[in-house]
Amino acid sequence: MRATKTTSPASSASSAANKNEFRNPKAAQPERFQSLDLLATLVAVVAADGSVLFANSALEDALGISRRTIEGSNLPQCFTEPVILQNALEGASSNEFAALRYDARLVRQAGADSLPVHVVVAQTDKPGEFVVELLPLEAQARQDREERLIDQAQANKELIRNLAHEIKNPLGGIRGAAQLLEMEIESRDLKEYTRVIIHEADRLQTLVDRLLAPHRRPHVVGDVNIHEVCERVRSLILAEFPKGLRVVREYDTSIPEFRGDREQLIQAVLNIAHNACQALADRISAGDAQLVFRTRIARQVTFGKQRYRLALELHVIDNGPGVPDSIRDRIFYPLVSGREGGSGLGLTLAQTFVQQHHGLIECDSVPGRTDFKLLIPLP
């Protein structure tokens, strides 16, 4: 008697579904890989021969071609040295390693420059299927720079706080002794010296108070409209520089309000804008100075070692001479100034205020264009 195998309706349906997936493996992939579209990094899922089964939207944007064109193509051919990725896939297929990392250059369309990337090749839970993750080295360098800025700001805060307190106590003693000495002496010439001591002690006291200001003042949280902040700063700047300066507003009015300290943000933006106007002195005299306030929404951004779904981007852009190369990497350090007579505290305080909102300030400067970008996470 010949044996027969019976199946339940459920198993038959499952079998039919498996057969359908086998005939058209891409049919189930959009659902399987849907979450990869949420990543900012470039990701492709490939077969052992390098053919692309799925490409996320970040990779689509980076290559400059549609996902439909990418899928089914040979991913190694998208690199300047295709053989390295092909060898990596062969090694992963034979279980020589679980994951492989190396640096490469991704070829982009429309004549764009190749993109330096860090490539990570790893096997998925399905045999013969691999995830290729591409991390732009520019993004990695940016993340490293942000981490350095945050660590630097924290170190600066502790240094400033400790140094200011160490200065305050002997400074009060010096001023008091000079006042007592002035009361004892009769010579007008000698009294002039004591007045110099008192005046300079007061000047140092003012500097110390400015250093301690961000740490003394309580963080007052309320609803903040970033455009109200920009308009307040704009009015203050135009009052100080009424001629020769054009202030351009490029606002994204869809940006929602967020919780923050309005006065701190006004001070941060004002410090940056005021620095820009001082750098624009020659152009203001010539009558062609320009300051731009630009607001935008950034999506799926990572800064401060954390990923945010939405973030506010506020750009303060001027057409001045740019930040001098000698201080470009130190502009947020306290007491570093590119202007003779400057205190070097404006940008330090601005960075401190923005970081108290879990944000960050970045600077991109070339002669003729300096862009300070404030990044603040949004709810």
Number of C-alpha atoms within 10 A of each C-alpha: 3 3 5 6 4 8 10 8 9 9 11 12 12 12 13 12 13 13 12 13 14 12 10 11 12 15 12 13 14 15 9 11 15 11 10 19 16 12 14 17 17 23 23 26 25 26 21 18 16 24 18 24 23 24 27 24 20 20 22 18 13 18 21 15 14 13 18 11 11 22 19 17 15 17 24 20 16 18 19 14 14 17 12 15 23 18 14 21 28 16 16 21 20 10 11 11 13 13 17 17 14 13 15 21 20 24 19 17 12 8 7 11 11 17 19 17 21 18 22 18 23 21 23 13 8 7 10 16 21 24 21 25 19 24 19 21 17 13 13 13 11 15 16 14 15 19 15 13 21 19 13 14 20 14 11 17 20 11 12 17 16 12 14 19 13 11 13 15 10 12 17 15 12 13 20 14 14 20 16 11 14 19 10 10 12 10 9 9 9 12 18 12 13 20 15 12 17 21 13 14 21 15 12 16 18 12 15 18 15 16 21 19 13 18 14 10 9 9 16 11 14 12 12 17 16 21 19 12 19 23 14 14 23 20 13 15 18 14 10 10 16 12 14 17 21 16 15 14 16 12 15 12 11 9 17 14 14 17 14 19 19 19 14 23 21 19 18 25 28 23 20 20 24 18 17 24 23 14 20 23 17 15 18 20 12 12 13 14 21 20 24 18 22 18 23 17 17 16 15 12 15 18 21 19 10 8 14 16 13 16 23 21 18 24 22 24 25 24 22 24 18 19 22 15 11 9 13 14 12 14 20 26 20 20 15 17 21 17 12 7 7 12 13 18 19 25 23 21 26 25 24 24 25 22 19 17 18 14 20 22 23 16 17 13 19 14 11 12 16 21 21 19 20 23 24 25 22 18 11
